[in-house]
Amino acid sequence: MKRRQFIQKSTAATVLAGVGGLSLQSFGSSTKKITILHTNDVHSHIDPFGPDDGRNANKGGVARRATLVESIRQENPNTLLLDAGDIFQGTPYFNYYGGELEFKLMSMLKYDVATIGNHDFDNGIDGLYAQIPHADFEFVSANYDFSNTVMDTHVKPYKIIIKDGIKIGIFGLGIKLDGLVDKNMYKETVYHDPIEKAQDMSRVLKEDEKCDLVICLSHIGYEYKNRPDKVSDIKLARATKDIDLIIGGHTHTFLSKPTIEENSVGKKVLVNQVGCYGLYLGKVDFYFNSGKHIKSDGASIMV
């Protein structure tokens, strides 16, 4: 999708999933709203683009994102901020600071959870590990096994967060590193099939942990039309049954609204990705009544 077809105003189209046609006025006082904000493939873009930067002119920047996130949190304290990987690499900030600045700024923005992208290994796994003390948020990845690396214990398969009594389970998935990243960079990290791990993790979160909302932070790519054999977020959505939202990365896909897919049992799952470089902030609102998910609003916001 070309960016000129993407969002021209601050808020884009809304997509409804679950019970359609309901207005906010039709919800009772017991309705709870959970807001999920998300980024992906920011690639060390700290500053906004300048006025002469073509189609990206005057967009992005961490300071602007911080202001936007804070205003949304003031509207709804039950807000999470997530990132789908490739935090590193893309500007001299990374070359000079090695990721320290990125993690410190994300901590100041109070990110809750992030997953790991292939470019987050660009200073090697030791370089990633060296920056972990600067991250006041957690990393999740269910299909990267870091047991025999310095990242062992620093990345969990999933994280559970409770907001206003709503139990939210978040797990991560990463792309196959072999052939994409030099083996010396990720060392003994073991890759597992993301669909198999997603099936297992979503079952654990929904059935064992009794989560009301299950979110996958994915860095495997939105879709590969010329590679039908390759795992993607769309294939993941169709192959699993307990995921409510897939927040994607890697392919720098600019979606004007979340895609609605049917999972393996015919239920709706949202798939979203907001391009790259911090140009947009994804926002998905989930509404619950008596613990039941009744509605979802998806929007993308220009930064």
Legacy VTK file of the C-alpha trace (Angstrom):
# vtk DataFile Version 3.0
C-alpha trace
ASCII
DATASET POLYDATA
POINTS 303 float
0.000 0.000 0.000
1.420 3.366 -1.036
1.771 5.893 1.744
-0.205 8.522 -0.136
-3.147 6.151 0.243
-2.473 5.984 3.947
-3.849 8.273 6.596
-4.002 11.946 5.627
-5.474 13.208 8.876
-4.609 12.546 12.486
-7.086 9.713 12.830
-7.912 7.190 10.159
-10.748 4.826 9.442
-12.317 2.742 12.159
-12.824 -0.979 11.936
-15.313 -2.814 14.111
-15.008 -6.396 15.211
-17.165 -8.463 17.492
-20.667 -7.043 17.877
-21.126 -4.561 15.047
-23.343 -1.511 14.965
-23.202 -0.721 18.658
-22.762 2.890 19.717
-20.993 3.871 22.898
-24.326 5.083 24.241
-25.653 1.526 24.047
-22.998 0.295 26.472
-23.850 0.119 30.140
-21.879 1.669 32.958
-20.137 -1.671 33.495
-18.411 -1.459 30.087
-14.615 -1.315 30.336
-12.341 0.116 27.656
-8.779 -1.117 27.116
-6.606 0.920 24.746
-3.668 -0.704 22.982
-1.115 1.705 21.473
1.649 0.281 19.337
4.690 0.963 17.159
6.934 -1.184 14.986
10.155 -0.804 13.021
11.005 2.583 14.507
14.640 1.948 13.492
16.304 4.497 15.773
14.335 7.447 14.373
14.510 9.786 17.338
14.010 13.139 15.589
11.050 14.065 13.392
11.564 14.218 9.655
12.364 17.699 8.378
10.214 19.917 6.155
12.165 18.855 3.068
11.903 15.107 3.622
9.399 14.429 0.858
6.431 12.271 1.762
7.629 11.981 5.374
8.035 15.735 5.851
7.254 16.973 9.369
6.182 13.540 10.584
7.394 11.370 13.442
9.744 12.043 16.317
9.827 10.585 19.817
8.832 13.862 21.513
5.672 14.127 19.431
4.848 10.487 20.086
5.298 11.072 23.819
2.831 13.964 23.772
0.317 11.914 21.819
0.657 8.882 24.083
0.268 10.984 27.207
-2.901 12.632 25.909
-4.409 9.214 25.170
-3.454 7.929 28.611
-5.188 10.923 30.179
-8.345 10.010 28.271
-8.081 6.357 29.288
-5.724 5.255 32.080
-6.285 1.647 30.983
-3.785 2.003 28.151
-0.859 -0.203 27.122
2.049 0.823 24.880
3.690 -1.985 22.894
6.395 -2.367 20.232
6.764 -5.100 17.610
10.531 -4.994 17.118
13.325 -3.505 15.023
13.888 -0.792 17.581
17.532 -0.509 16.484
19.374 0.547 13.310
18.604 3.298 10.845
20.121 6.575 12.089
23.487 7.724 13.523
21.929 7.610 16.992
22.237 3.837 16.892
25.735 3.910 15.430
26.903 6.197 18.232
24.900 5.038 21.261
24.354 1.387 20.330
20.699 1.355 21.357
21.077 3.012 24.757
19.172 6.125 23.687
16.339 4.137 22.100
15.754 2.076 25.250
16.016 5.086 27.554
13.462 7.034 25.532
11.084 4.078 25.329
11.380 3.784 29.099
10.526 7.473 29.473
7.456 6.904 27.296
6.596 4.008 29.631
6.407 1.247 27.092
5.001 -1.883 28.680
6.233 -4.709 26.440
8.282 -5.164 23.259
9.391 -8.062 21.109
12.707 -8.493 19.293
13.263 -7.894 15.576
16.125 -9.047 13.386
17.805 -5.614 13.374
17.917 -5.643 17.165
20.827 -8.086 16.696
22.804 -5.620 14.553
25.353 -5.042 17.329
25.276 -8.733 18.091
23.440 -10.431 20.926
26.078 -9.076 23.300
25.293 -5.549 22.116
21.584 -6.126 22.728
22.310 -7.544 26.164
24.486 -4.538 27.042
21.507 -2.216 26.572
19.005 -4.252 28.625
19.707 -2.243 31.844
18.375 0.849 30.050
15.016 -0.793 29.283
12.373 -0.300 31.976
9.981 -2.507 30.042
9.858 -6.210 29.297
10.744 -8.249 26.224
8.701 -11.231 25.096
9.484 -13.887 22.507
7.948 -17.347 22.495
9.828 -18.783 19.514
13.359 -17.528 20.246
15.073 -19.771 22.766
17.832 -17.767 24.460
18.717 -20.493 26.996
22.351 -20.774 25.943
22.960 -17.063 25.444
23.554 -13.966 27.570
19.897 -13.028 26.980
18.692 -16.017 28.989
16.149 -14.906 31.634
15.921 -11.445 30.041
13.249 -12.460 27.524
10.055 -14.216 28.593
7.613 -16.099 26.339
4.745 -13.929 27.517
3.677 -11.210 29.909
0.343 -10.795 31.695
-0.932 -7.331 32.621
-4.200 -6.557 34.402
-5.993 -3.293 33.636
-9.280 -2.448 35.366
-9.811 -6.123 36.110
-9.229 -7.152 32.486
-6.477 -9.759 32.166
-4.286 -9.162 29.107
-1.799 -11.755 27.869
0.964 -10.637 25.502
3.394 -12.982 23.765
6.050 -12.386 21.120
7.191 -13.994 17.877
10.341 -13.369 15.833
11.312 -14.033 12.238
13.672 -16.819 11.197
17.179 -15.432 11.654
19.067 -17.977 9.562
19.878 -16.396 6.211
18.747 -12.973 7.422
21.194 -12.298 10.260
24.795 -13.488 10.490
25.038 -16.466 12.844
27.792 -14.732 14.793
25.325 -11.977 15.677
22.663 -14.158 17.316
24.991 -17.018 18.341
23.154 -19.866 20.104
19.668 -18.374 19.815
17.335 -21.165 18.682
14.409 -20.423 16.369
11.137 -22.359 16.657
8.185 -22.437 14.287
6.085 -19.342 15.079
2.694 -20.896 14.297
3.330 -23.870 16.555
4.521 -21.599 19.361
1.585 -19.230 18.832
-0.892 -22.077 19.072
0.705 -23.171 22.331
1.081 -19.691 23.837
-2.440 -18.548 22.958
-3.875 -21.726 24.467
-1.888 -21.209 27.661
-2.971 -17.570 27.926
-6.634 -18.137 27.116
-7.292 -21.483 28.794
-4.702 -21.843 31.552
-4.150 -18.202 32.492
-7.790 -17.224 31.739
-6.835 -14.039 29.895
-9.666 -11.883 28.611
-7.513 -10.470 25.819
-4.643 -12.203 23.997
-2.183 -10.111 21.959
0.664 -11.332 19.760
3.607 -8.998 19.176
4.908 -10.318 15.887
8.029 -9.551 13.899
7.436 -12.095 11.137
5.877 -9.844 8.486
2.333 -8.980 7.424
2.006 -11.047 4.237
4.189 -12.499 1.458
2.013 -12.824 -1.641
4.898 -14.119 -3.744
5.958 -16.560 -1.018
2.830 -18.471 0.027
5.026 -20.946 1.908
6.440 -18.237 4.180
4.945 -17.652 7.631
3.208 -14.285 8.009
0.773 -12.516 10.301
-2.115 -13.324 7.955
-1.250 -17.028 7.959
-0.782 -16.881 11.722
-4.233 -15.347 12.235
-5.895 -18.042 10.135
-4.012 -20.940 11.749
-4.689 -20.126 15.412
-7.826 -19.769 17.507
-7.190 -17.810 20.712
-5.506 -14.596 19.518
-7.537 -11.374 19.561
-4.949 -8.972 18.117
-1.737 -9.430 16.136
0.524 -6.373 16.166
3.014 -6.869 13.372
6.353 -5.639 12.128
9.221 -6.372 9.729
7.524 -5.697 6.361
6.973 -1.960 7.028
3.355 -2.372 5.980
1.282 0.812 6.182
-2.288 -0.227 6.974
-5.033 2.369 6.961
-6.984 0.188 9.372
-6.522 -3.199 11.016
-7.224 -6.193 8.814
-9.973 -8.497 10.024
-9.216 -12.193 9.520
-11.110 -15.305 10.545
-9.175 -17.683 12.738
-9.236 -21.472 12.604
-12.631 -21.635 14.343
-14.272 -18.801 12.427
-13.807 -16.024 14.996
-12.489 -12.571 14.172
-8.892 -11.561 14.852
-7.416 -8.135 14.146
-4.051 -7.780 12.391
-2.388 -4.372 12.393
0.925 -2.746 11.441
1.799 0.947 11.195
4.631 1.095 8.684
7.949 2.241 10.085
10.143 5.034 11.506
7.607 6.163 14.117
5.528 8.001 11.502
2.287 6.599 12.891
0.967 5.282 16.174
-1.400 2.334 16.142
-4.432 2.505 18.432
-6.917 -0.293 19.084
-9.674 0.023 21.675
-11.256 -3.102 23.135
-14.558 -2.899 25.004
-15.591 -5.454 27.600
-18.847 -5.998 29.454
-18.926 -8.487 32.328
-15.533 -9.713 31.164
-16.776 -10.430 27.638
-15.204 -8.768 24.599
-18.041 -6.965 22.798
-16.427 -4.472 20.419
-13.107 -3.280 18.968
-12.222 0.048 17.331
-9.016 0.302 15.301
-7.385 3.541 14.206
-3.969 4.750 13.082
-2.739 8.155 14.145
-0.223 10.314 12.335
2.612 11.481 14.569
LINES 1 304
303 0 1 2 3 4 5 6 7 8 9 10 11 12 13 14 15 16 17 18 19 20 21 22 23 24 25 26 27 28 29 30 31 32 33 34 35 36 37 38 39 40 41 42 43 44 45 46 47 48 49 50 51 52 53 54 55 56 57 58 59 60 61 62 63 64 65 66 67 68 69 70 71 72 73 74 75 76 77 78 79 80 81 82 83 84 85 86 87 88 89 90 91 92 93 94 95 96 97 98 99 100 101 102 103 104 105 106 107 108 109 110 111 112 113 114 115 116 117 118 119 120 121 122 123 124 125 126 127 128 129 130 131 132 133 134 135 136 137 138 139 140 141 142 143 144 145 146 147 148 149 150 151 152 153 154 155 156 157 158 159 160 161 162 163 164 165 166 167 168 169 170 171 172 173 174 175 176 177 178 179 180 181 182 183 184 185 186 187 188 189 190 191 192 193 194 195 196 197 198 199 200 201 202 203 204 205 206 207 208 209 210 211 212 213 214 215 216 217 218 219 220 221 222 223 224 225 226 227 228 229 230 231 232 233 234 235 236 237 238 239 240 241 242 243 244 245 246 247 248 249 250 251 252 253 254 255 256 257 258 259 260 261 262 263 264 265 266 267 268 269 270 271 272 273 274 275 276 277 278 279 280 281 282 283 284 285 286 287 288 289 290 291 292 293 294 295 296 297 298 299 300 301 302
